[in-house]
């Protein structure tokens, strides 16, 4: 409703609720398939939203965090467009810093 042209611009829609439902229903045949769907969410956000928009900046931040988690917990799988994902986040000053685990000493 808020974005009536979205489906005209985005040819392969994907959203986090669909990904969550696919996880709950065990619809993914591999971790790579999951990673590809997450990457599609961010690809769509980059395609639809202008650089500097609040939504795009937040998508960039979340994507950087997801890549960090994927590298830690799924190191043998590839994040599509990893190099360009890093570039997407470079245009703003909203760098994501991972939260420290409870009990970790902060410097």
C-alpha positions as CSV (number, residue, x, y, z in Angstrom):
1,X,0.0,0.0,0.0
2,X,2.7,2.5,1.0
3,X,4.8,1.6,-2.1
4,X,2.5,0.9,-5.0
5,X,5.2,0.7,-7.6
6,X,7.3,-1.8,-5.6
7,X,6.3,-4.9,-7.6
8,X,6.9,-3.0,-10.8
9,X,10.5,-2.3,-9.8
10,X,11.4,-5.5,-7.9
11,X,11.1,-8.6,-10.0
12,X,11.9,-11.1,-7.3
13,X,10.5,-10.0,-4.0
14,X,11.7,-11.4,-0.7
15,X,11.1,-10.3,2.9
16,X,12.3,-11.4,6.4
17,X,8.9,-12.7,7.4
18,X,9.0,-15.1,4.4
19,X,12.5,-16.2,5.3
20,X,11.4,-16.7,9.0
21,X,8.4,-18.8,7.8
22,X,10.7,-20.9,5.5
23,X,13.0,-21.5,8.5
24,X,10.1,-22.6,10.8
25,X,8.7,-24.9,8.1
26,X,12.2,-26.3,7.3
27,X,11.8,-25.3,3.6
28,X,15.4,-24.5,3.1
29,X,17.4,-27.4,1.6
30,X,20.7,-25.8,2.6
31,X,22.2,-22.9,4.5
32,X,23.3,-21.4,1.1
33,X,19.7,-21.2,0.0
34,X,18.9,-19.3,3.2
35,X,21.8,-17.0,2.7
36,X,20.7,-16.3,-0.9
37,X,17.3,-15.3,0.2
38,X,18.7,-12.9,2.8
39,X,21.0,-11.4,0.2
40,X,17.9,-11.0,-2.1
41,X,16.2,-8.9,0.6
42,X,19.2,-6.6,0.7
43,X,19.6,-6.5,-3.1
44,X,15.9,-5.5,-3.3
45,X,16.4,-2.8,-0.7
46,X,19.4,-1.4,-2.6
47,X,17.5,-1.5,-5.9
48,X,14.3,0.1,-4.6
49,X,15.6,2.7,-2.1
50,X,17.8,5.7,-2.9
51,X,21.3,6.0,-1.5
52,X,21.1,8.1,1.7
53,X,17.5,7.1,2.5
54,X,16.8,5.9,6.0
55,X,15.6,2.5,4.8
56,X,18.6,2.0,2.7
57,X,21.0,3.1,5.4
58,X,19.4,0.7,7.9
59,X,19.4,-2.1,5.3
60,X,23.2,-1.5,4.7
61,X,23.8,-1.7,8.5
62,X,21.8,-4.9,8.9
63,X,23.4,-6.5,5.8
64,X,26.9,-5.8,7.2
65,X,25.8,-7.4,10.5
66,X,24.4,-10.4,8.7
67,X,27.6,-10.9,6.7
68,X,29.6,-10.8,10.0
69,X,27.3,-13.5,11.5
70,X,27.5,-15.6,8.4
71,X,31.2,-15.5,8.4
72,X,31.3,-16.6,12.0
73,X,28.6,-19.2,12.0
74,X,28.5,-20.4,8.4
75,X,32.1,-19.9,7.2
76,X,32.0,-22.5,4.5
77,X,29.1,-20.8,2.7
78,X,29.3,-17.7,0.4
79,X,27.4,-14.5,0.7
80,X,26.5,-13.3,-2.8
81,X,28.0,-10.0,-3.8
82,X,30.0,-9.8,-0.6
83,X,32.4,-7.2,-2.0
84,X,29.6,-5.0,-3.3
85,X,27.7,-5.4,-0.1
86,X,30.7,-3.9,1.7
87,X,30.7,-1.0,-0.7
88,X,27.0,-0.4,-0.2
89,X,27.6,0.3,3.4
90,X,30.5,2.6,2.8
91,X,28.4,5.6,1.7
92,X,27.2,6.3,5.2
93,X,28.6,6.7,8.7
94,X,26.3,4.1,10.3
95,X,28.9,1.4,10.7
96,X,27.6,-1.5,12.6
97,X,29.6,-2.7,15.6
98,X,28.7,-6.2,16.9
99,X,27.3,-6.2,20.5
100,X,29.6,-7.8,23.0
101,X,28.6,-11.0,24.5
102,X,27.2,-10.7,28.1
103,X,30.1,-10.6,30.6
104,X,32.7,-9.5,28.0
105,X,34.9,-6.7,29.0
106,X,34.5,-3.5,27.0
107,X,37.5,-1.3,26.3
